[in-house]
């Protein structure tokens, strides 16, 4: 479901599900159940799109309908179902097609920028590489970038006003795969158990896919219920997930 927005809140935040809220005619979008996010400042009328794929025109239409304009793209990682490109013999539209509509920067983790350029066909000058802890500001709204390698070398999460947009690093049930190129089980253990440890329990987790009955949940509930937090050491984690 689309997250309801409070008109009293300057933060503009929408969670959109592929195949239902946009890209409704795309069977792959319905199968992959990706989330895209629109985050911005209502007073400034500016927003970024997190992980645009499948139907960038539909995402731009959603922004326009809300009286917002796109000023950038945030990429959680380089996989085509999040930023566009070729996957399983299908060509998915994404960041490159969005930049053909409007010239805006693509914000990526520094270790991921080259992969995103290769997968999408974007130029290096169109991608801004960031380090963990960098902040992207949209009007008066600050979005902190947290490097969370493991699913891919440059996976990153976004922390904004008590919301953690986690891409494929962490789902409500499970976490991102580490058996794909660039995956690293040990790195993902440290990302989940250490890098994200400072995210408070009352922050709300917003994942990259709808792999659970609910589209979001408090981090405290996720830490209690998600089996990826059961291991208490890297050794236990690798025994369970090292493959």
C-alpha positions in Angstrom: 0.0 0.0 0.0 1.1 3.6 -0.5 2.2 5.2 2.7 -0.2 7.9 3.9 1.3 11.4 4.2 0.6 13.9 7.0 0.0 17.4 5.6 1.5 18.8 8.8 4.8 17.2 8.2 7.4 18.9 6.0 8.9 15.5 5.1 7.5 14.1 1.8 7.8 10.3 1.9 6.1 7.8 -0.3 6.6 4.0 -0.7 5.5 2.7 -4.1 5.2 -0.9 -5.1 6.2 -2.0 -8.7 3.4 -3.8 -10.5 0.7 -2.2 -8.3 1.4 1.5 -7.8 3.4 1.9 -11.0 4.5 -0.3 -13.9 1.1 -2.0 -13.6 1.3 -3.5 -17.0 4.8 -5.0 -16.6 4.7 -8.7 -15.6 8.4 -8.6 -14.4 7.6 -5.6 -12.2 4.7 -7.5 -10.6 6.9 -10.6 -10.1 9.9 -8.7 -8.6 7.7 -6.6 -6.2 10.3 -3.8 -5.9 9.7 -0.8 -3.9 10.6 2.7 -5.1 10.6 5.6 -2.7 10.0 9.3 -3.2 11.6 11.5 -0.5 11.7 15.2 -0.3 10.7 18.6 1.2 7.1 19.6 0.7 7.7 23.3 1.2 10.6 23.3 -1.3 8.6 21.1 -3.7 11.7 19.0 -4.3 12.2 15.2 -4.0 14.6 12.4 -4.9 13.6 9.0 -6.3 15.1 6.0 -4.6 15.8 3.0 -6.9 13.8 4.1 -10.1 13.1 1.1 -12.3 10.5 -0.4 -14.7 8.4 2.8 -15.2 10.2 6.0 -14.6 7.4 7.9 -16.4 5.0 6.6 -13.8 7.2 7.7 -11.0 7.6 11.2 -12.4 3.8 11.3 -12.8 3.4 10.5 -9.1 5.7 13.3 -8.2 4.0 15.8 -10.5 0.6 14.8 -9.1 1.9 15.6 -5.6 3.2 19.0 -6.8 6.8 17.8 -6.5 9.7 17.9 -8.9 12.6 15.4 -9.1 16.0 16.8 -8.1 18.0 13.6 -7.9 18.2 9.8 -7.7 19.4 7.7 -4.8 20.6 4.2 -5.7 20.8 1.5 -3.0 22.9 -0.7 -5.3 23.6 -1.6 -8.9 21.2 -4.5 -9.6 19.0 -3.7 -12.7 15.7 -4.2 -10.8 16.7 -1.2 -8.8 18.4 1.1 -11.2 17.6 -0.4 -14.7 19.6 -2.4 -17.1 19.6 -5.9 -18.5 18.5 -8.8 -16.3 17.5 -12.3 -17.2 17.2 -11.4 -20.9 14.9 -8.4 -20.2 15.8 -4.8 -20.5 14.5 -2.7 -17.5 14.2 1.0 -17.8 15.7 3.0 -14.9 18.0 5.8 -14.0 19.3 6.3 -17.5 15.8 6.8 -18.9 15.0 9.1 -16.0 18.0 11.3 -16.8 16.7 11.5 -20.4 13.6 13.1 -19.0 15.3 15.4 -16.5 19.0 16.1 -15.8 19.7 15.3 -12.2 22.5 13.6 -10.3 22.5 10.0 -9.3 23.8 9.5 -5.8 25.7 6.2 -5.3 28.1 4.7 -2.8 31.6 5.3 -4.0 32.4 1.5 -4.3 29.2 1.0 -6.4 29.4 4.0 -8.8 31.4 2.1 -11.5 29.0 -0.9 -11.4 26.0 1.4 -11.8 27.6 3.1 -14.7 28.3 -0.2 -16.4 24.9 -1.7 -15.8 22.8 1.4 -16.7 25.0 3.0 -19.4 25.2 6.3 -17.4 28.3 8.4 -17.8 30.7 8.7 -14.8 30.0 12.4 -14.7 26.3 11.7 -14.1 27.0 9.7 -10.9 28.1 11.2 -7.6 30.1 8.8 -5.4 29.6 9.1 -1.7 31.2 7.8 1.5 29.3 6.4 4.4 28.0 9.2 6.6 27.5 11.6 3.8 24.3 13.6 3.8 22.2 14.4 0.8 19.9 17.4 1.5 16.6 18.0 -0.2 15.5 21.4 0.8 15.5 21.2 4.6 15.4 17.4 4.6 18.6 15.6 5.4 19.1 12.0 4.2 22.1 10.2 5.7 23.8 7.6 3.6 25.0 4.4 5.4 27.4 2.1 3.5 26.2 -1.5 4.1 28.2 -3.9 2.0 27.4 -7.6 1.7 24.6 -7.9 -0.9 26.9 -5.9 -3.2 30.2 -4.1 -2.4 28.6 -0.7 -2.4 25.1 -1.3 -1.1 23.8 1.6 1.0 20.9 2.4 3.2 19.2 5.8 3.7 18.3 7.2 7.1 15.8 10.0 7.1 13.6 11.2 10.0 13.3 7.9 11.8 13.0 5.9 8.6 15.6 3.4 7.2 15.3 2.7 3.5 17.4 -0.4 3.3 17.3 -1.6 -0.3 18.3 -5.3 -0.4 20.5 -5.1 2.7 17.7 -6.0 5.1 14.1 -7.1 4.7 11.4 -7.6 7.3 12.0 -11.3 6.8 15.6 -12.2 5.7 18.2 -10.2 4.0 19.9 -9.7 0.6 21.5 -12.7 -1.1 25.3 -13.0 -0.9 25.8 -15.7 -3.6 25.6 -13.2 -6.5 28.7 -11.4 -8.0 30.2 -9.1 -5.4 28.3 -10.7 -2.5 30.1 -11.2 0.8 28.5 -13.0 3.7 31.0 -11.7 6.3 30.5 -8.1 5.2 26.8 -8.4 5.4 27.0 -9.8 8.9 29.0 -6.7 9.9 26.6 -4.4 8.1 23.5 -5.8 9.8 25.0 -6.3 13.3 27.4 -3.4 13.5 26.9 -0.7 10.9 23.1 -0.6 11.4 23.3 -1.2 15.2 23.0 2.5 15.9 19.7 2.7 14.1 17.2 2.9 17.0 14.6 0.3 17.6 11.8 2.8 17.0 13.1 3.7 13.5 10.9 2.1 10.8 12.4 -0.2 8.2 11.4 0.2 4.6 12.9 -2.6 2.4 13.6 -2.9 -1.3 11.1 -5.6 -1.9 7.7 -6.7 -0.6 8.9 -10.1 0.7 6.7 -10.1 3.8 3.0 -9.5 4.5 3.7 -6.0 5.7 5.5 -3.3 3.8 7.4 -1.8 6.8 8.1 -2.5 10.5 9.9 -1.0 13.4 13.6 -2.0 13.6 13.0 -3.3 17.1 10.4 -5.8 15.8 12.7 -6.7 12.9 15.6 -7.4 15.2 13.3 -9.5 17.4 11.6 -11.5 14.7 14.0 -11.7 11.7 16.1 -14.8 11.8 19.1 -13.0 10.4 19.6 -11.5 13.8 19.7 -14.9 15.6 23.5 -15.5 15.2 25.4 -13.9 18.0 28.8 -14.0 16.3 30.3 -13.9 12.8 31.2 -17.6 13.1 27.5 -18.5 13.9 26.4 -16.3 11.0 28.8 -17.8 8.5 27.7 -21.3 9.6 24.1 -20.4 8.8 24.6 -18.1 5.8 28.1 -18.6 4.5 26.9 -21.1 1.9 
